Amino acid sequence: MYPQVFHGDTWTTGSGAVLPVGSIAMRYAVSAFEGVRLYRRADGRGVQPFKLDAHVRRLGTTLALSRIPDPGIEKIPGLVDDLVLHNGIEDDAYVRIAVSAANPGMIDDEIDPVLTITATPMGRKRWLDSGMRLQISLWQRAADLAFPSAAKVISSYAGSRLALLDARAAGFDGCVLTNADGRLSEAPTAALFLVRDGVLSTPSLLEGVLPSITRRWVLDVAAELGLTAREAPLSRIDAYTADEAFLCGTGLEFAPVRSFDSHDCAQWPRHPATSALIDRYFQEVRR
């Protein structure tokens, strides 16, 4: 992690950005967060965040859905600029923005929110070149009646973590969760797209899917690349019969998929639609 961190209302070091052990965040996992990529500009003029406004809007939605008071998220863009300056960030990095319940209390007590912003150097993930072998997990994404899937909170990742650990133990690189109806939902930290006959398909937000900002970017730019993209209910069989597939998300960026369970994607190692999107993505983020 870069040494300078914003926490509460001041700049401190990472070791100084702490929450009390009895805080509501620690006791009941009441913490919302966003991850934002910083990209080095192609012209060499420093780094810039990608889709920061969209991330701040989604954080606002999460706070409202989770009944966490707003600590002043409108100041986040300026604080991210300051974070870059304080740490001298000149290359690709990952910024984590969190709003946590800092005060001690019981599960139904009023919340005193604290804003924390950190940065960590982060380049490309290895899956960008090697592709991923995914397991379709027996673990399910929590239904909206359990907790709103549109809210990006730390508690939502506890079940996804178990699914990923099981997949890794079984020899896979990652996994895709299903929803309560058995349809495909998303990976633990990324959105899913399948490609068949030149058409990109991704589960709709009604399938227990986080409103991924990278997913939205794919849906918006696909037509410019001559690709048809749609939201559709997807089954295990759709994954097994896909020509190509990929995961996408802020931290992961893009990961082509080699196979689901024991079923190879039909065109692997070719993935022309995925490659076109990856090329366009990196052109845009460095522009």
N, C-alpha and C positions, 0 to 999 in steps of 0.2 A: 504494500500500500504506500502511496505517496505520503510524506510525513504530516503535511498540514491538512487539517480536517475542520469543517464547520460543524459545530454541535451546540444546540440551544440558541444562544445569541452571541457566540464568540468563536474565534479561531483557536484551535488547540492541536495537540498531537493525537495520534491514534489511541495511545494509552490513556489519554485524558477524556476521550469521548465514551463515557460509561453510563450505564443505567443501573439504578439500585437493584439488588438481588430481589427485593420485595416489590418491585415495580409491577404495575398491571401488565406491562409488556412481557416481563419475564414470567409472571405467574399464569397469564391467560393468552399469551401469544397475540397481543393487540399491537400490531405494527404493520403499517402499510409501506410499500416501497416501489421504486421504479429503478430500472437500469438504463442508462443512456450511454451510447458510444460517442467518444471523441475521436475524430479522424484527422490525420495530418493532411493538410491541403496539398493538392498537386503542384501549386505554384510556390510552395515552400513558405507561405505566410502563416505559420502557426497551425493550430488545431481548431476544429469547430465541432460543435455537437450536432448530431443528426436527429431531426424530428423532436427537438427538445420541447417545443410547444405542445405537441401531441402527447408527450409523456406527462407534462404538467397537467394537462386536461384530464388524462386518465387517472392521475393521482388524486385530483379533485373529486372525480367520480367515486374512487375507492373510499376516500374519507367520508363522503356523504353516505355511501352504502353501509359502511362499517361504524357509523356514528362516532367518528373520531373528529374532534374539533380541528379546524384549519389553523395551523400555526403561522400562516402567511406565505402560502406557496407562490404568490405572485412575485416574490423576491428571488425565486430559484434561478431564473436565467442570469441575473446579475451575480449571484453567489457562485454559479458555475464558472463565469468569467473570472471571478476572483480566485477560485480554486486553481484554475490554470495558471494564473499569475503567481500565486503564493508558492506553487510547487514547481514552476518552470516547466510545465508539461509541453513537450514538443513533438510527441509521437502518439500513436494510437493508444487509447486508454478507455477504461470502463468506469463510469461515474455511477455510484449508488446513492440514491436519494431516499431517505427513510423518514417516516413520521411515526413515532412510537409513544406509547402511554408511559410517561416517565415516573409518574407518582405512585407511591404505594397505595394499595387499596384492594377492595373486594371486586368480584366480577361485574357488579352493577354500579360501581362508583363512578363519579364524574372523572373525566380524563384530563390530565395536564399534558398536552402534546409537546414533544421536542423534535425539532428538525435536525437531521444529521446528513451531511454530504461528504462523501469520500471518493477518492479516485485510485485506481489500480492500473498499472501498465497491462495492456491486453492486445495481442496481435491476432493472427488467424488461428482457428482451431484446426487440428490435423484432419478432421473429417472433410474439410473442403476439397482435399485431393484424394483421400483414400475411400470415402464413402462409408456409410454405416450399415451394419447388419442389425436389424431391429426385431425385437420380440413384440408381438401383440399381447399385452399383459392381461392377466386375469383381474388385476386391480382396476378399479373404476374411478373415473373423475367424479367428484362429489356433485350431486344434482343441485340445481338452483334452490330447491326446497331445503337443502342442508345448509348451504351458504351461497351467496350470489357469485356466480362464476366470473362476473365482470369486475369483481374486486380483487386487486392484486395485493394479497396479504401473506405474511410468512406462514400462517397456519395452513394455507392451501397446499403447501409444498411437502407437508409431512407424509401424506399418502403417496405422492409422486416419488418421493425419495425411496420409499420401500419398493415401489415398482421398479425403479431403476436399479436398486441393489440386487433384486431378484434376477433381473435380466442379465446384469453383469456376472452374477454367480453362475448363470446358465450358459455363459460364453458369448453373449450378445454384447454389442456396443451400446445399445440403448433400447428404448421401448416406446410403444404407443399405448395410451390408456383408452379404454372404452367408456361409454356412459352407462347409465342404469338400464338403457334399452339394448345394450350390446353393440351399439354402433361405434365407429371410430370417433375419437374425440381429439386428443392432442398428445404430444410428448410431454415429459415432465417440465421442460423449460422452453418449448418451441411449438410452433404451429406445424401442421401436416398438410402437404399437397400431394395428390396423386396425379399422374399424367397418363392418359390413354387416348389413342387416336388424335393426338395433338390438342386435347382439351385438358385444362388444369381444373381439378376439383378439390375443394377443401370443405371440411365440415362447417356448417353454419354456426352462428353464435348460439343457436338454440340447442346445440348438442353438448353443452357444458364446456364451451371453449372460451378462454380468455380473449378479449378483443385485442389481439396482438397487433402492434403497430407495424411490424415487418410484414405480417400477413396482409394488412390493409394496403401496404405499399405494393405488394405483388398483384393484388386485385386491381389496383389503379393503373399500373404500368403495363400489364400483360398485353392489352390491345395495341399499345404502341410498338410492341415487338412482334405483332402478328399472331398473338396467342389468344385463345378463348379461355377465359377463366370464370368459374362459377362456384357458388356455394351449393352443396348437395349432401344428403345423407350418404354416408359411406360405410360399407361393411368390410368384414375380414376378407371376403372373396374379392372385393374391389382392390384391396391391397395386394392380394396374391396374383392378380391378373394385370397389374399396372405395367405400362411400358417403362415408366420411370417414376421416381418419387423424390421428394426432398423435405427436409425440415428447415424452418427458418425462424429466427428470433434475434433480438438485439445482441445478446451475448454470443450465441452460436453463429450468428450471421446466416450462412447457408451450409447445409450438409446434404449432399446427394445420398440417396439410399440405394444400397446394393441389393438388399433382400428383406423380406418379412418372414419370420420364422424360417422355414426351410425353402421358401419360394423366392427365387431370384427375380428381380425386375427384368422384364423381357428384353430390354435394349441394353442392359448393363454390359460393358462399361460405358457405352454411349449414353448421354443424357443431354440432348441438344436444347430442350426447353429450359432445363435447370441451368445449363451453361450460359444461355443467353441472358437469363435473369441475373446470374452472378456477375457477368461482365457489366451489365447496365447498373447494377447496384454500386459497384466500386467506382464506376465513372461518376455517379451522382454524389456519393458521399465525399469524394475528394475534389469536387468541383469548386 
